Amino acid sequence: MPPEHARDFGGGLTETTLSPYSLVVMVACIILILVLPRKYAAIPLLLIAFLVPLAQAVVLGGSHLFVLRIVILAGLVRLGWAKPKTEGEAAVARYNKVDSAFTWCMLIQAAAVALLFRTVPALINQAGFLIDNLGAYYLLRRFLLNREDIYLALKFLAVVSVILAVCMVIEQVKVMNVFGFVGGVLVPDIREGKIRSQGPFLHALTAGCFAATLIPLFAMLWWNGKAKFMAVLGLVGATLMTITSNSSTPLLAYVAGVLGIALWPIRRKMKSVRWGIVGALAVLALVMKAPVWFVIAHIDLTGGSSGYHRAEIIDMFIRHFPDWWLIGVKDTGSWGWDIWDVQNQYVNVGETGGIAAFIFFIILISRCFSRIGRARRAVEDDPQEQWHLWFLGSALFANVAAFFGVNYFDQSKISWMMLLAMISALTVPILAKAKESGKAKEIPPAADFPQEGRWIPSESPVS
């Protein structure tokens, strides 16, 4: 493993690195997140996440307070006095089984790392990990409580996508990252003669996946009919970002999101589709000389992809199960050539948190799909409502596809948390109405539903 990637928790910045731009934006976001009405409160968090390079940080006593982390802490202070104003908002904000799966996954990963390394720096590092992940997630859960909140956030991200697209196109033309002048990477990576634009992100992979997984959400914004211009801006910006990242994983995520939308006509036959995929994989396993996951090795959409490396990551993960299953592993550099570079979200969760974290991560994804499916079946007589849920499912599918080629190690994880918050915001009121009307009996049992509170139809943000 290269020394710069070793998990010793003692490296990184030794002094504060904060450009004037980052300082001004950070201060503005802190003020805004504390004083704005709740429906706008997510905007400062998204602004600092996607328009300021993540590496900008204040170093205090050897601890790193990244600008995003500081804004998250300010948001958590706001949650100390800001409570939901209606029973409807309170019902959406209430802790549910999706929250539980996400929380346990994060806590187990943090505990595993602390137990593996048993050092004070490791504990400090994991405290920061929990602030970044649980803090940001629960802020978004409390800020995105209805459809209006979601549309405001998507409109803002549409503007962000256009800004980032312009900057990433400049990277292609000038071989220079605009965000490099404010704390980001100045010279973009070049592979096989192709420039891989990354904007404020730590890597072109995460920049492209952030954009690609937004495509179904911008399509949902367009379908709403009240913000078509903003939706088109978002679609164009996200498409340019995906293309200029010059990476196969974002392109695959993009295709997965569009494919998910295209499957709408056979939405009632998805069980057959899922079993068809299982059958196809079984046939491939019988006819292939290598394990079936080496299908990934043959995917190259940019002429410079590392598909074989992605397949080898999965192969080594399975072969080294005894190494990581209990509480993860300190590093994977000894598993094979370049296997320290774990660009696979599923493998990353397992190797940092063990089998328990891996299982909770799979449960998280499963519960999200389940909630969307049950909510869609509960509104069978409302095509408009079904479409909104279908777009959410397509965005979730795009992320699931992206996870095979990247782990969200930078601010890209904020968009993943935002999607999870959106799923709760849109499904809780629908499932609550179905329960009250007795329609819930017509859909599969909802083990995670009864604790989510009674919903008053007149207060529902979902018409």
C-alpha distance (Angstrom), angle and dihedral (degrees) to the residues before:
residue distance angle dihedral
M1 . . .
P2 3.81 . .
P3 3.84 110.3 .
E4 3.78 92.6 -122.1
H5 3.82 89.5 62.1
A6 3.80 97.7 46.2
R7 3.81 114.5 124.4
D8 3.81 96.9 -128.4
F9 3.83 94.8 128.5
G10 3.78 89.9 -143.2
G11 3.79 100.8 91.4
G12 3.76 134.6 72.7
L13 3.76 127.7 78.9
T14 3.80 117.6 0.0
E15 3.79 95.2 -168.3
T16 3.79 139.2 26.2
T17 3.80 113.7 -73.4
L18 3.77 109.4 -169.5
S19 3.79 124.8 145.9
P20 3.82 119.4 -149.6
Y21 3.81 88.6 -110.7
S22 3.80 92.6 53.1
L23 3.81 92.1 45.6
V24 3.82 93.6 51.5
V25 3.81 93.0 45.8
M26 3.81 91.8 46.3
V27 3.80 93.9 51.0
A28 3.80 91.1 46.0
C29 3.82 91.5 49.8
I30 3.81 92.3 49.0
I31 3.79 90.9 53.1
L32 3.80 93.2 44.2
I33 3.79 95.6 48.3
L34 3.80 89.5 52.4
V35 3.82 99.2 46.3
L36 3.80 108.6 27.1
P37 3.82 120.2 100.3
R38 3.79 111.5 -96.0
K39 3.81 95.5 -103.8
Y40 3.82 89.9 60.8
A41 3.81 96.7 38.2
A42 3.82 94.9 94.9
I43 3.82 91.2 60.9
P44 3.86 96.9 75.3
L45 3.81 90.3 49.1
L46 3.81 91.9 51.3
L47 3.80 91.2 44.0
I48 3.80 95.2 54.3
A49 3.81 91.0 42.4
F50 3.79 98.5 52.2
L51 3.80 106.5 25.2
V52 3.80 100.4 43.9
P53 3.85 123.2 61.7
L54 3.79 110.4 -109.2
A55 3.82 94.9 -131.5
Q56 3.82 92.1 69.5
A57 3.80 104.7 109.6
V58 3.78 148.6 155.3
V59 3.83 113.6 -129.0
L60 3.81 114.9 -147.7
G61 3.79 120.8 175.1
G62 3.78 90.8 -21.7
S63 3.81 92.7 -52.1
H64 3.78 120.8 117.8
L65 3.79 118.9 -131.8
F66 3.78 104.2 -171.8
V67 3.79 115.8 -157.5
L68 3.79 90.4 -112.6
R69 3.81 90.5 51.0
I70 3.81 91.7 50.7
V71 3.82 91.6 52.6
I72 3.82 90.0 47.4
L73 3.82 89.6 53.7
A74 3.80 89.7 50.4
G75 3.80 89.3 51.3
L76 3.81 91.1 51.0
V77 3.81 88.4 53.5
R78 3.79 88.1 54.8
L79 3.80 90.9 52.4
G80 3.80 87.5 60.5
W81 3.79 90.6 74.6
A82 3.82 105.4 14.8
K83 3.80 110.4 91.0
P84 3.83 129.4 175.1
K85 3.81 108.8 -87.2
T86 3.80 99.9 -149.8
E87 3.76 135.2 40.0
G88 3.78 88.0 -116.3
E89 3.80 92.4 57.6
A90 3.79 90.5 44.2
A91 3.82 90.7 53.2
V92 3.81 92.1 52.8
A93 3.81 92.8 45.0
R94 3.80 92.5 49.1
Y95 3.80 116.7 112.9
N96 3.80 112.7 -93.5
K97 3.79 139.3 176.3
V98 3.81 93.2 -88.8
D99 3.81 88.5 56.3
S100 3.78 89.1 47.6
A101 3.82 94.5 53.3
F102 3.81 92.4 46.9
T103 3.81 93.1 46.6
W104 3.79 95.2 48.3
C105 3.80 91.4 47.3
M106 3.81 90.8 54.3
L107 3.82 95.4 42.5
I108 3.79 93.1 49.0
Q109 3.80 92.0 49.9
A110 3.80 91.4 50.2
A111 3.81 92.7 46.7
A112 3.81 91.9 47.3
V113 3.80 93.1 53.4
A114 3.82 91.3 46.7
L115 3.82 90.8 51.1
L116 3.80 93.4 45.6
F117 3.80 96.7 51.4
R118 3.82 102.3 24.5
T119 3.81 94.1 -163.8
V120 3.79 133.2 125.3
P121 3.84 92.7 -120.2
A122 3.81 88.9 54.6
L123 3.80 90.8 51.8
I124 3.80 91.4 49.4
N125 3.79 90.3 47.9
Q126 3.79 92.7 51.8
A127 3.80 91.7 46.8
G128 3.79 86.1 58.7
F129 3.82 89.5 46.1
L130 3.81 90.9 55.6
I131 3.82 93.1 46.3
D132 3.79 91.0 50.7
N133 3.78 95.9 46.0
L134 3.80 109.0 28.8
G135 3.80 92.0 31.6
A136 3.80 94.9 52.3
Y137 3.80 92.8 41.2
Y138 3.79 95.7 53.2
L139 3.78 92.1 43.6
L140 3.79 89.5 56.5
R141 3.81 90.6 44.6
R142 3.81 90.2 55.2
F143 3.82 95.9 40.6
L144 3.83 99.0 45.6
L145 3.78 103.8 57.6
N146 3.80 104.4 140.0
R147 3.78 143.9 15.4
E148 3.80 94.0 -87.6
D149 3.81 90.3 56.9
I150 3.80 90.4 48.9
Y151 3.80 93.9 50.0
L152 3.80 91.7 49.2
A153 3.79 90.2 52.5
L154 3.81 91.9 47.7
K155 3.80 92.1 49.1
F156 3.77 89.3 53.1
L157 3.80 91.4 48.0
A158 3.80 89.0 50.5
V159 3.80 88.8 59.3
V160 3.81 90.4 44.6
S161 3.81 90.6 51.2
V162 3.79 91.8 53.8
I163 3.81 92.3 48.7
L164 3.79 91.9 48.2
A165 3.81 92.2 44.5
V166 3.81 90.7 55.6
C167 3.81 90.6 48.6
M168 3.81 92.4 47.8
V169 3.81 91.7 49.3
I170 3.81 87.7 52.7
E171 3.81 87.0 54.0
Q172 3.79 88.6 56.7
V173 3.80 93.2 49.1
K174 3.82 101.5 37.4
V175 3.84 100.2 25.9
M176 3.78 85.0 -130.2
N177 3.78 130.0 112.3
V178 3.81 112.4 -135.3
F179 3.81 89.5 -151.7
G180 3.80 88.5 59.3
F181 3.80 87.9 79.4
V182 3.81 91.4 59.5
G183 3.78 101.1 44.0
G184 3.78 104.3 -65.8
V185 3.80 131.6 107.2
L186 3.81 108.9 -64.2
V187 3.82 100.2 -162.6
P188 3.82 115.9 46.2
D189 3.77 123.2 -135.1
I190 3.80 116.9 -95.4
R191 3.80 121.3 -154.7
E192 3.81 124.7 -179.6
G193 3.79 88.2 -11.3
K194 3.81 92.9 -55.5
I195 3.79 122.1 119.6
R196 3.80 113.1 -130.1
S197 3.80 107.4 -152.2
Q198 3.80 116.2 -150.1
G199 3.81 109.2 168.8
P200 3.84 112.2 -167.3
F201 3.81 92.5 -18.5
L202 3.80 124.5 102.1
H203 3.80 92.7 -119.6
A204 3.79 141.0 14.3
L205 3.82 89.5 -118.2
T206 3.79 94.1 62.5
A207 3.81 92.4 40.9
G208 3.79 91.1 54.4
C209 3.80 95.2 42.9
F210 3.80 91.5 49.4
A211 3.80 88.6 56.6
A212 3.80 98.0 39.8
T213 3.81 94.8 52.2
L214 3.82 90.6 52.5
I215 3.81 93.3 62.4
P216 3.85 95.9 87.9
L217 3.81 90.4 45.7
F218 3.81 92.4 52.6
A219 3.81 87.0 47.8
M220 3.82 87.5 54.6
L221 3.80 89.1 51.1
W222 3.81 89.7 51.9
W223 3.81 91.8 47.5
N224 3.78 89.8 55.5
G225 3.80 86.7 68.9
K226 3.81 97.0 -146.2
A227 3.80 98.7 85.9
K228 3.81 105.7 31.3
F229 3.79 94.2 139.0
M230 3.81 92.1 53.3
A231 3.79 89.8 45.1
V232 3.81 91.8 53.3
L233 3.80 89.9 48.8
G234 3.78 89.3 52.4
L235 3.80 93.7 47.1
V236 3.81 92.2 49.9
G237 3.81 93.5 44.6
A238 3.81 94.2 46.6
T239 3.81 91.6 46.8
L240 3.82 91.9 52.0
M241 3.80 90.6 47.6
T242 3.80 91.0 51.4
I243 3.80 92.8 49.1
T244 3.81 96.6 44.9
S245 3.80 92.4 49.8
N246 3.83 85.3 69.6
S247 3.81 92.8 -153.4
S248 3.79 129.2 130.1
T249 3.82 96.8 -139.7
P250 3.84 94.4 61.9
L251 3.81 89.9 47.0
L252 3.81 90.3 51.5
A253 3.81 90.6 48.6
Y254 3.80 89.2 49.3
V255 3.81 91.4 51.3
A256 3.82 90.8 45.6
G257 3.80 91.5 53.9
V258 3.81 93.0 48.5
L259 3.81 90.9 44.5
G260 3.79 90.1 51.7
I261 3.81 90.2 54.6
A262 3.82 90.9 46.4
L263 3.82 91.3 55.9
W264 3.81 90.4 68.4
P265 3.85 94.1 105.2
I266 3.82 90.8 60.3
R267 3.81 96.0 40.1
R268 3.81 91.4 126.7
K269 3.80 91.4 55.0
M270 3.79 99.7 52.2
K271 3.80 91.9 116.5
S272 3.80 88.1 62.9
V273 3.80 90.0 47.1
R274 3.80 91.6 52.5
W275 3.79 92.4 49.1
G276 3.79 88.8 46.2
I277 3.80 89.8 56.7
V278 3.80 90.3 49.2
G279 3.80 89.9 49.9
A280 3.79 92.4 48.8
L281 3.81 91.0 51.1
A282 3.80 90.1 49.1
V283 3.81 91.3 52.8
L284 3.80 90.9 47.5
A285 3.80 89.9 50.4
L286 3.81 89.0 55.3
V287 3.81 97.2 47.8
M288 3.81 101.0 35.9
K289 3.79 120.8 88.5
A290 3.81 91.0 -150.1
P291 3.84 125.6 52.6
V292 3.80 113.2 -75.5
W293 3.81 93.7 -108.1
F294 3.81 88.3 68.4
V295 3.79 86.1 78.6
I296 3.81 82.4 87.5
A297 3.80 89.1 63.9
H298 3.81 89.7 68.3
I299 3.81 95.0 55.8
D300 3.79 113.7 100.9
L301 3.79 117.4 149.9
T302 3.80 98.2 163.1
G303 3.79 105.1 39.8
G304 3.79 92.6 -113.5
S305 3.78 105.3 60.6
S306 3.80 124.8 139.1
G307 3.80 96.8 -139.7
Y308 3.79 93.3 145.2
H309 3.80 90.0 54.8
R310 3.81 90.1 52.1
A311 3.81 90.7 51.6
E312 3.80 91.1 46.6
I313 3.81 90.6 52.8
I314 3.81 90.0 58.4
D315 3.81 91.4 43.4
M316 3.81 93.3 52.1
F317 3.80 90.8 43.8
I318 3.79 90.3 57.8
R319 3.80 95.2 40.8
H320 3.81 92.2 50.3
F321 3.79 95.8 47.3
P322 3.84 91.9 128.6
D323 3.82 89.2 57.9
W324 3.80 98.4 56.6
W325 3.80 110.8 18.8
L326 3.82 98.1 94.0
I327 3.83 106.0 46.7
G328 3.78 103.9 -20.8
V329 3.78 126.4 -99.4
K330 3.81 133.4 -80.7
D331 3.78 93.3 -124.6
T332 3.79 139.9 -15.8
G333 3.80 97.1 -145.4
S334 3.81 91.7 109.1
W335 3.81 92.9 55.6
G336 3.78 94.3 77.6
W337 3.77 146.6 -51.9
D338 3.82 110.2 -34.7
I339 3.82 92.3 -13.5
W340 3.82 87.5 133.8
D341 3.83 83.9 79.0
V342 3.81 96.6 78.0
Q343 3.79 101.5 -176.1
N344 3.78 95.9 169.8
Q345 3.81 119.8 92.8
Y346 3.80 94.2 -150.7
V347 3.81 92.9 51.0
N348 3.80 91.6 42.5
V349 3.81 92.2 55.7
G350 3.80 91.5 47.8
E351 3.80 97.5 46.4
T352 3.82 92.2 47.6
G353 3.80 99.1 40.3
G354 3.78 108.8 18.9
I355 3.79 129.4 -128.4
A356 3.83 93.7 -43.8
A357 3.81 93.1 58.7
F358 3.81 90.4 43.4
I359 3.82 91.5 52.7
F360 3.81 92.8 48.4
F361 3.81 89.8 49.9
I362 3.82 90.6 54.0
I363 3.81 90.0 44.9
L364 3.82 89.2 52.1
I365 3.80 92.1 55.4
S366 3.81 92.1 42.9
R367 3.81 93.3 51.0
C368 3.80 91.4 49.7
F369 3.80 92.4 52.6
S370 3.80 89.6 44.5
R371 3.81 93.8 52.4
I372 3.79 92.2 47.8
G373 3.80 91.6 48.1
R374 3.79 94.7 47.9
A375 3.79 92.1 46.0
R376 3.81 91.6 49.7
R377 3.79 91.8 51.5
A378 3.81 89.0 48.7
V379 3.83 90.2 60.3
E380 3.80 99.1 42.1
D381 3.80 89.5 135.8
D382 3.82 92.7 56.1
P383 3.85 112.3 66.5
Q384 3.81 92.0 -179.4
E385 3.79 91.6 57.0
Q386 3.79 91.4 43.9
W387 3.79 90.9 54.1
H388 3.80 92.4 54.5
L389 3.78 90.3 53.6
W390 3.80 91.6 44.5
F391 3.80 90.7 55.6
L392 3.81 89.3 51.7
G393 3.80 89.8 51.2
S394 3.80 90.7 49.1
A395 3.82 90.8 52.0
L396 3.80 89.4 49.8
F397 3.82 89.9 49.8
A398 3.82 90.2 50.5
N399 3.81 90.0 54.8
V400 3.80 92.1 46.7
A401 3.81 88.7 54.3
A402 3.82 92.3 46.0
F403 3.81 91.1 52.3
F404 3.82 89.7 70.6
G405 3.81 90.7 65.4
V406 3.79 106.8 29.2
N407 3.77 143.2 26.2
Y408 3.79 116.5 -142.1
F409 3.80 97.1 -117.6
D410 3.81 96.9 154.8
Q411 3.81 138.2 35.5
S412 3.80 90.5 -49.6
K413 3.82 86.6 87.0
I414 3.82 88.0 71.2
S415 3.81 91.1 68.5
W416 3.84 89.1 50.4
M417 3.81 90.8 52.2
M418 3.80 89.9 46.4
L419 3.81 90.1 55.6
L420 3.81 90.9 50.8
A421 3.81 89.8 50.8
M422 3.82 90.6 49.4
I423 3.79 91.3 52.1
S424 3.80 91.2 55.8
A425 3.82 92.7 43.5
L426 3.81 94.3 54.4
T427 3.80 100.9 35.8
V428 3.82 102.0 44.4
P429 3.83 95.9 67.2
I430 3.81 93.5 42.4
L431 3.79 93.5 50.4
A432 3.80 90.8 44.1
K433 3.80 91.5 53.5
A434 3.78 90.1 47.8
K435 3.80 90.0 52.2
E436 3.79 93.0 49.3
S437 3.80 93.4 47.7
G438 3.78 93.0 46.1
K439 3.77 91.4 -117.1
A440 3.77 89.7 118.3
K441 3.80 87.5 79.6
E442 3.78 88.2 68.5
I443 3.80 93.8 59.6
P444 3.83 130.2 58.9
P445 3.83 116.4 -74.5
A446 3.79 113.8 -80.6
A447 3.77 106.6 -141.6
D448 3.78 91.9 178.3
F449 3.79 96.5 46.5
P450 3.82 113.0 74.4
Q451 3.81 93.8 67.1
E452 3.79 93.8 55.4
G453 3.74 96.3 86.1
R454 3.76 138.3 -112.5
W455 3.79 116.5 -62.8
I456 3.76 123.2 -144.9
P457 3.83 107.5 -144.2
S458 3.81 94.1 -147.0
E459 3.80 89.8 59.8
S460 3.77 96.1 45.6
P461 3.82 115.4 127.3
V462 3.79 87.6 -153.6
S463 3.77 113.1 74.8
